[in-house]
């Protein structure tokens, strides 16, 4: 079941009615039943059996790991449940993500949200092994933690300690909370239907036949693609968080105005925050603090000196993390290059920080301060992100390199005003709708970046103004989103990750 369907809205109404109708102690049971029904409607019985196997294996391994830790068993023995369970579940994740590469005749086996619930379950098990969390004794409550339906499609990825209490509490109805949740849901649909789906039409036209266009059109499309993937991903997350908020549950935020980032590293701290947090907690720190990298650090300090040598450990760990991010995005060489380039550029920036500091002093352009420096840093970061998107969106590495070549050698700037833009699947009216959506999107992000909340600004208005704003947004979704034939209205980009 897709978030972009009338069936999902009907499903939500039934869930909300049942949730608030039953006694508080039983409300988490409604969420569990709803989550399994949602997953069955989204992926069928096969997908339901896969997530059930993940739940059972991680639950049993968690109890095993907890018992061994309490008995103060040897380190090798305590690692057994962790190694067995992680190998099985991450191996299954790899199989489903790359089944078309492993068995080409089989094709790609798509399981809804397999990456997100697998990461969440595996993080829970690692926390038990390290003593950061206690094992959940109730298998049904643990099943709800893994399968909670709003965050099942594309996250966010939660820690057990930050969401479990809310899941099992049984919250009462609250009008203010419901109003805030509904506003967030509407905003999520606006991002998806008015911005992302309109942009998808043009992007597909160019990337599927890039050799027909000059570099100017390709660069413009990369800009729109960068906006599309943000509006699509963050739009889905906002719908999920809005649904959760209505029933009193607060999963972690997943985006923090990424287009206002002052550097590539800052961008990744703002983009898909919970996935970055997961990699940082369970991959970066274990690698950076490992004995193997400690030996590399000691050796590098002897060869290159203290300042450069001490950078090797975090830089190597960073490179490994982004290599894993590239693998997560796909099995092609283009996505691997995307991950490695991110890791390389961020690592180089650590080494070159003294030079950058001198440059900031000399030019008086500081991306960390408001004003021209901040704008310059944000635009520079956006340009870098757009360059990296060549490798993420292209069908292959060779296509990405060919598009870069066309951008450099065949810019054909005149295509930006000779009518070519109107031959990419969108008419003038559709461009106006999409452009208005982009302006509203960035205006909202700008207000949020300055420390204000748009929801608070709306809620402080007179009831009549609030009604006009929400009704206007609803009409825009109906006219230009749901009932428009010009937008693709397909599922979310990361729904099958």
C-alpha positions as CSV (number, residue, x, y, z in Angstrom):
1,X,0.0,0.0,0.0
2,X,1.4,3.3,-1.0
3,X,1.1,6.5,0.9
4,X,0.0,8.0,-2.4
5,X,-3.4,6.3,-2.5
6,X,-7.0,6.8,-1.4
7,X,-6.7,3.4,0.2
8,X,-4.0,4.6,2.5
9,X,-6.2,7.5,3.7
10,X,-9.1,5.2,4.3
11,X,-6.7,2.8,6.2
12,X,-5.6,5.8,8.4
13,X,-9.2,6.7,9.3
14,X,-9.9,3.1,10.3
15,X,-6.7,2.9,12.4
16,X,-7.3,6.2,14.2
17,X,-10.9,5.2,15.0
18,X,-9.9,1.8,16.4
19,X,-6.8,3.2,18.2
20,X,-8.8,5.8,20.2
21,X,-11.8,3.6,20.7
22,X,-10.1,0.8,22.6
23,X,-8.8,1.0,26.1
24,X,-5.4,2.7,26.5
25,X,-3.6,-0.5,27.5
26,X,-4.7,-2.2,24.3
27,X,-3.9,0.6,21.9
28,X,-0.4,-0.6,21.0
29,X,-2.1,-3.9,19.9
30,X,-4.1,-1.9,17.4
31,X,-0.9,-0.4,16.0
32,X,0.7,-3.8,15.8
33,X,-2.3,-5.3,13.9
34,X,-2.4,-2.2,11.6
35,X,1.3,-2.5,10.9
36,X,1.1,-6.1,9.8
37,X,-2.0,-5.4,7.7
38,X,-0.2,-2.4,6.1
39,X,2.8,-4.5,5.3
40,X,0.7,-7.3,3.9
41,X,-1.2,-4.9,1.6
42,X,2.1,-3.3,0.6
43,X,4.1,-6.4,-0.2
44,X,2.0,-9.5,0.1
45,X,2.4,-12.6,2.2
46,X,6.0,-13.1,1.0
47,X,7.1,-9.7,2.2
48,X,5.2,-10.3,5.5
49,X,7.1,-13.6,6.0
50,X,10.4,-11.8,5.5
51,X,9.8,-9.1,8.1
52,X,8.4,-11.7,10.4
53,X,11.6,-13.7,10.1
54,X,13.6,-10.6,10.9
55,X,11.5,-9.9,14.0
56,X,11.8,-13.5,15.3
57,X,15.5,-13.8,14.7
58,X,16.4,-10.5,16.2
59,X,14.1,-10.9,19.2
60,X,15.5,-14.4,20.0
61,X,19.1,-13.2,19.5
62,X,18.4,-10.2,21.7
63,X,17.3,-12.4,24.6
64,X,20.3,-14.7,24.0
65,X,22.8,-11.8,24.0
66,X,21.2,-10.2,27.1
67,X,21.4,-13.5,29.0
68,X,25.1,-14.0,28.0
69,X,25.9,-10.5,29.1
70,X,24.3,-10.9,32.5
71,X,26.2,-14.2,33.0
72,X,29.4,-12.3,32.1
73,X,30.2,-14.9,29.5
74,X,33.4,-14.7,27.5
75,X,33.6,-12.0,24.8
76,X,33.8,-14.7,22.0
77,X,30.6,-16.4,23.3
78,X,28.8,-13.1,23.7
79,X,29.6,-12.3,20.0
80,X,27.9,-15.5,18.8
81,X,24.2,-14.2,18.7
82,X,25.4,-10.9,17.3
83,X,27.4,-12.5,14.5
84,X,24.8,-15.1,13.6
85,X,21.9,-12.7,13.5
86,X,23.6,-9.8,11.8
87,X,25.1,-12.2,9.1
88,X,21.6,-13.7,8.4
89,X,19.7,-10.4,8.3
90,X,22.3,-8.2,6.6
91,X,22.9,-11.1,4.2
92,X,19.2,-11.3,3.4
93,X,19.2,-7.5,2.9
94,X,22.1,-7.7,0.5
95,X,20.3,-10.5,-1.4
96,X,17.1,-8.6,-1.9
97,X,18.9,-5.4,-2.8
98,X,21.1,-7.1,-5.4
99,X,19.1,-10.1,-6.4
100,X,19.2,-8.9,-10.0
101,X,23.0,-9.0,-9.9
102,X,23.3,-12.3,-8.0
103,X,20.7,-14.0,-10.2
104,X,20.0,-11.9,-13.3
105,X,17.3,-14.3,-14.6
106,X,15.4,-13.7,-11.4
107,X,15.3,-10.0,-11.6
108,X,15.1,-7.6,-8.6
109,X,13.1,-8.8,-5.6
110,X,11.5,-5.7,-4.1
111,X,10.6,-5.8,-0.4
112,X,9.0,-2.7,1.0
113,X,11.3,-0.8,3.4
114,X,13.6,-3.8,3.8
115,X,16.7,-1.6,4.5
116,X,15.0,0.5,7.1
117,X,13.4,-2.1,9.3
118,X,16.6,-4.3,9.0
119,X,18.8,-1.4,10.1
120,X,16.5,-0.6,13.0
121,X,16.3,-4.2,14.2
122,X,20.1,-4.8,13.9
123,X,20.8,-1.5,15.7
124,X,18.6,-2.8,18.6
125,X,20.6,-6.0,18.8
126,X,24.0,-4.2,18.7
127,X,22.8,-1.9,21.6
128,X,22.0,-5.0,23.6
129,X,25.4,-6.5,22.9
130,X,27.2,-3.3,24.0
131,X,25.0,-2.9,27.1
132,X,23.3,0.3,25.9
133,X,19.8,-1.2,25.9
134,X,17.9,-4.0,27.6
135,X,16.2,-6.7,25.7
136,X,12.4,-6.4,25.1
137,X,10.8,-9.4,26.8
138,X,7.4,-9.1,25.0
139,X,7.8,-10.5,21.4
140,X,4.7,-8.6,20.3
141,X,5.9,-5.3,21.6
142,X,9.2,-5.9,19.9
143,X,7.4,-6.7,16.7
144,X,5.6,-3.3,16.9
145,X,9.0,-1.6,17.3
146,X,10.3,-3.1,14.1
147,X,7.1,-2.9,12.0
148,X,5.5,0.4,13.1
149,X,3.8,1.2,9.8
150,X,4.3,5.0,9.3
151,X,8.1,4.6,9.3
152,X,8.1,1.2,7.6
153,X,8.3,2.6,4.0
154,X,11.4,4.8,4.2
155,X,12.2,5.5,7.8
156,X,13.1,7.3,9.9
157,X,15.3,4.7,11.6
158,X,14.7,4.9,15.3
159,X,16.5,3.6,18.4
160,X,14.5,1.4,20.7
161,X,15.1,3.7,23.6
162,X,13.7,6.8,22.0
163,X,10.4,5.4,20.6
164,X,9.4,2.3,22.6
165,X,7.8,4.2,25.5
166,X,5.6,6.2,23.1
167,X,4.6,3.1,21.1
168,X,3.3,1.2,24.1
169,X,1.9,4.1,26.1
170,X,-1.6,4.4,24.6
171,X,-2.0,8.1,24.1
172,X,-5.3,9.9,24.2
173,X,-6.8,12.2,21.6
174,X,-5.4,15.7,21.5
175,X,-6.7,18.4,19.2
176,X,-3.5,20.5,19.1
177,X,-1.4,17.4,18.3
178,X,-3.9,16.3,15.7
179,X,-3.9,19.7,14.0
180,X,-0.1,19.7,13.9
181,X,0.0,16.2,12.5
182,X,-2.5,17.0,9.8
183,X,-0.6,20.1,8.8
184,X,2.6,18.0,8.5
185,X,0.8,15.4,6.4
186,X,-0.6,18.0,4.0
187,X,2.9,19.5,3.7
188,X,4.4,16.1,2.9
189,X,1.8,15.5,0.2
190,X,2.5,19.0,-1.1
191,X,6.3,18.2,-1.4
192,X,5.6,14.9,-3.1
193,X,2.7,15.8,-5.5
194,X,3.4,19.4,-6.4
195,X,7.2,19.4,-6.5
196,X,8.7,15.9,-6.7
197,X,6.2,14.3,-9.2
198,X,6.2,17.3,-11.6
199,X,10.0,17.3,-11.5
200,X,10.1,13.6,-12.2
201,X,8.5,14.1,-15.6
202,X,11.2,16.4,-16.9
203,X,14.1,14.5,-15.2
204,X,13.1,11.2,-16.9
205,X,12.9,12.9,-20.3
206,X,16.4,14.2,-20.0
207,X,18.2,11.4,-18.3
208,X,16.7,8.7,-20.5
209,X,18.0,10.4,-23.6
210,X,20.7,12.7,-22.4
211,X,22.6,12.6,-25.7
212,X,19.9,14.8,-27.3
213,X,20.7,17.7,-25.0
214,X,23.5,20.1,-24.2
215,X,25.2,20.7,-20.9
216,X,23.0,23.6,-19.9
217,X,19.9,21.4,-20.0
218,X,21.7,18.6,-18.2
219,X,22.9,20.9,-15.4
220,X,19.4,22.4,-15.1
221,X,18.0,18.9,-14.8
222,X,20.5,18.0,-12.1
223,X,19.4,21.0,-10.1
224,X,15.7,19.9,-10.5
225,X,16.7,16.3,-9.6
226,X,18.4,17.5,-6.4
227,X,15.2,19.3,-5.5
228,X,13.0,16.3,-6.6
229,X,14.8,13.7,-4.5
230,X,14.6,16.0,-1.4
231,X,10.9,16.8,-1.9
232,X,10.2,13.1,-2.6
233,X,12.1,11.7,0.4
234,X,11.4,14.4,2.9
235,X,7.7,14.5,1.7
236,X,7.3,10.9,2.6
237,X,9.0,11.4,5.9
238,X,6.7,14.3,6.8
239,X,3.6,12.1,6.1
240,X,5.0,9.4,8.3
241,X,5.9,11.8,11.1
242,X,2.5,13.5,10.8
243,X,0.6,10.2,11.1
244,X,2.7,9.3,14.1
245,X,2.2,12.7,15.8
246,X,-1.6,12.3,15.6
247,X,-1.4,9.2,17.8
248,X,1.2,10.8,20.1
249,X,4.4,9.1,18.9
250,X,7.5,11.1,18.0
251,X,10.0,9.4,15.8
252,X,13.3,11.3,15.2
253,X,13.5,14.0,12.5
254,X,15.2,12.9,9.3
255,X,16.0,16.2,7.5
256,X,17.3,19.6,8.6
257,X,17.1,22.0,5.7
258,X,20.0,20.3,3.7
259,X,20.2,22.9,1.0
260,X,21.4,25.4,3.6
261,X,24.4,23.3,4.4
262,X,27.8,25.1,4.4
263,X,29.8,22.1,3.4
264,X,29.5,18.6,2.1
265,X,30.0,17.1,5.6
266,X,27.3,19.5,6.9
267,X,25.0,18.4,4.1
268,X,25.2,14.8,5.2
269,X,24.6,15.8,8.8
270,X,21.3,17.4,7.6
271,X,20.3,14.7,5.0
272,X,18.7,11.4,6.0
273,X,19.8,12.1,9.6
274,X,18.8,8.8,11.1
275,X,20.6,6.7,8.5
276,X,23.7,8.8,9.0
277,X,23.3,8.4,12.8
278,X,23.0,4.6,12.3
279,X,26.2,4.4,10.2
280,X,28.0,6.7,12.7
281,X,27.0,4.7,15.7
282,X,27.5,1.2,14.3
283,X,30.2,1.6,11.7
284,X,32.2,4.8,12.0
285,X,33.0,4.7,15.7
286,X,33.7,1.0,15.8
287,X,36.1,1.4,12.9
288,X,37.7,4.6,14.0
289,X,38.4,3.2,17.5
290,X,39.4,-0.3,16.3
291,X,42.9,-1.7,17.0
292,X,43.6,-2.1,13.3
293,X,43.0,1.6,12.5
294,X,44.9,2.6,15.7
295,X,48.0,0.8,14.3
296,X,47.5,2.6,11.0
297,X,47.2,5.9,12.9
298,X,50.4,5.3,14.9
299,X,52.3,4.4,11.7
300,X,51.0,7.4,9.8
301,X,52.0,9.7,12.6
302,X,55.5,8.5,12.4
303,X,55.6,9.0,8.6
304,X,53.6,12.1,8.1
305,X,53.8,13.9,11.4
306,X,51.3,14.4,14.3
307,X,48.8,16.7,12.6
308,X,48.4,14.7,9.3
309,X,48.9,11.3,10.9
310,X,46.1,11.7,13.5
311,X,43.7,12.4,10.6
312,X,44.1,8.9,9.0
313,X,41.9,7.1,11.5
314,X,38.7,9.2,11.1
315,X,39.4,9.7,7.4
316,X,39.6,6.0,6.7
317,X,36.5,5.3,8.8
318,X,34.7,8.1,6.9
319,X,35.7,6.6,3.5
320,X,34.5,3.2,4.6
321,X,31.1,4.6,5.7
322,X,30.5,6.4,2.5
323,X,31.6,3.4,0.5
324,X,28.9,1.5,2.4
325,X,26.4,4.3,1.6
326,X,27.3,3.9,-2.1
327,X,26.7,0.1,-1.8
328,X,23.4,0.8,-0.1
329,X,22.3,2.9,-3.1
330,X,22.9,0.1,-5.6
331,X,25.3,-2.4,-6.9
332,X,26.4,-0.5,-10.0
333,X,29.8,1.2,-10.3
334,X,28.1,4.6,-10.6
335,X,26.7,4.4,-7.1
336,X,30.0,3.0,-5.8
337,X,31.8,6.0,-7.3
338,X,29.1,8.3,-5.8
339,X,29.9,6.9,-2.3
340,X,33.7,6.9,-2.7
341,X,33.7,10.5,-4.1
342,X,31.7,11.6,-1.0
343,X,34.1,9.9,1.3
344,X,37.2,11.2,-0.5
345,X,36.0,14.8,-0.6
346,X,35.0,14.9,3.0
347,X,38.3,13.2,4.1
348,X,40.3,15.7,2.0
349,X,38.5,18.6,3.6
350,X,39.7,17.4,7.0
351,X,43.3,17.3,5.8
352,X,43.0,20.8,4.1
353,X,41.2,22.5,7.0
354,X,44.3,24.7,7.9
355,X,44.5,25.9,4.3
356,X,40.7,26.6,4.2
357,X,41.0,28.5,7.5
358,X,43.7,30.8,6.0
359,X,41.6,31.2,2.9
360,X,38.6,32.3,4.9
361,X,40.7,34.8,6.8
362,X,42.2,36.2,3.6
363,X,39.0,36.4,1.6
364,X,36.8,37.2,4.6
365,X,34.3,34.7,3.3
366,X,33.1,32.5,6.2
367,X,30.4,30.0,5.5
368,X,29.6,29.7,9.2
369,X,28.5,33.3,9.5
370,X,25.4,35.0,8.2
371,X,25.7,37.1,5.1
372,X,27.4,36.7,1.8
373,X,29.8,34.0,3.1
374,X,26.8,31.8,4.2
375,X,25.1,32.2,0.8
376,X,28.4,31.5,-1.0
377,X,29.0,28.3,1.1
378,X,25.4,27.1,0.5
379,X,25.7,27.6,-3.3
380,X,29.1,26.0,-3.4
381,X,27.8,23.0,-1.5
382,X,24.8,22.8,-3.8
383,X,27.0,22.8,-6.9
384,X,29.1,20.0,-5.4
385,X,26.0,18.0,-4.6
386,X,24.7,18.4,-8.1
387,X,28.0,17.1,-9.5
388,X,27.8,14.0,-7.3
389,X,24.2,13.5,-8.5
390,X,25.6,12.7,-12.0
391,X,26.7,9.3,-10.6
392,X,23.6,8.7,-8.5
393,X,21.0,9.3,-11.2
394,X,22.7,8.1,-14.3
395,X,21.9,4.6,-15.5
396,X,25.6,3.6,-15.4
397,X,29.0,5.0,-14.8
398,X,29.7,5.4,-18.5
399,X,26.5,7.4,-18.8
400,X,27.5,9.6,-15.9
401,X,30.9,10.3,-17.5
402,X,29.3,11.0,-20.9
403,X,27.0,13.5,-19.3
404,X,29.9,15.2,-17.6
405,X,31.7,15.3,-21.0
406,X,28.6,16.8,-22.7
407,X,28.3,19.4,-19.9
408,X,31.9,20.5,-20.4
409,X,32.2,20.4,-24.2
410,X,28.7,21.0,-25.4
411,X,27.0,23.5,-23.0
412,X,24.5,24.8,-25.6
413,X,23.3,27.5,-23.4
414,X,20.7,28.6,-25.9
415,X,18.6,25.6,-25.1
416,X,17.6,27.3,-21.9
417,X,15.6,29.9,-23.8
418,X,14.9,28.5,-27.3
419,X,11.9,26.4,-26.2
420,X,13.7,23.2,-25.4
421,X,12.5,23.3,-21.8
422,X,8.9,23.1,-23.1
423,X,9.7,19.8,-24.9
424,X,10.6,17.9,-21.7
425,X,7.2,16.7,-20.8
426,X,6.0,19.8,-18.9
427,X,4.0,22.7,-20.4
428,X,4.2,26.3,-19.2
429,X,1.4,25.9,-16.7
430,X,3.2,22.8,-15.2
431,X,6.4,24.7,-14.9
432,X,4.6,27.5,-13.1
433,X,3.0,25.1,-10.7
434,X,6.3,23.3,-10.0
435,X,8.2,26.6,-9.7
436,X,5.6,27.9,-7.2
437,X,6.0,24.7,-5.2
438,X,9.8,25.0,-5.1
439,X,9.6,28.7,-4.0
440,X,7.2,27.7,-1.2
441,X,9.5,24.8,-0.2
442,X,12.6,26.9,0.1
443,X,10.7,29.7,1.8
444,X,9.5,27.3,4.5
445,X,13.0,25.9,4.9
446,X,14.5,29.4,5.2
447,X,12.0,30.3,7.9
448,X,12.8,27.0,9.7
449,X,16.6,27.6,9.3
450,X,16.2,31.0,11.0
451,X,14.8,29.3,14.1
452,X,11.1,29.9,13.6
453,X,8.4,27.2,13.1
454,X,6.0,27.6,10.2
455,X,3.4,25.6,12.1
456,X,3.6,28.0,15.0
457,X,3.3,31.0,12.6
458,X,0.1,29.5,11.1
459,X,-1.4,28.5,14.4
460,X,-0.9,32.0,15.7
461,X,-3.1,33.4,12.9
462,X,-6.9,34.0,13.2
463,X,-9.0,30.8,12.7
464,X,-10.3,32.2,9.4
465,X,-6.8,32.7,8.0
466,X,-5.8,29.2,9.2
467,X,-8.8,27.8,7.4
468,X,-8.0,29.6,4.1
469,X,-4.3,28.5,4.2
470,X,-5.1,24.8,4.8
471,X,-8.1,24.8,2.4
472,X,-6.0,26.4,-0.2
473,X,-3.2,23.8,0.2
474,X,-5.8,21.1,0.1
475,X,-7.3,22.5,-3.2
476,X,-3.8,22.8,-4.7
477,X,-3.2,19.1,-3.9
478,X,-6.5,18.1,-5.5
479,X,-6.3,20.2,-8.6
480,X,-2.6,20.0,-9.4
481,X,-1.6,16.8,-7.6
482,X,-4.2,14.1,-7.3
483,X,-6.4,15.0,-10.3
484,X,-3.6,16.2,-12.6
485,X,-2.5,13.9,-15.5
486,X,0.7,15.8,-15.9
487,X,2.4,14.5,-12.8
488,X,3.6,10.8,-12.7
489,X,2.2,10.3,-9.1
490,X,4.4,7.2,-8.7
491,X,5.6,5.8,-5.4
492,X,8.4,7.3,-3.3
493,X,12.0,6.9,-4.6
494,X,13.3,5.2,-1.4
495,X,10.2,3.0,-0.9
496,X,11.9,-0.1,-2.2
497,X,15.3,0.5,-0.4
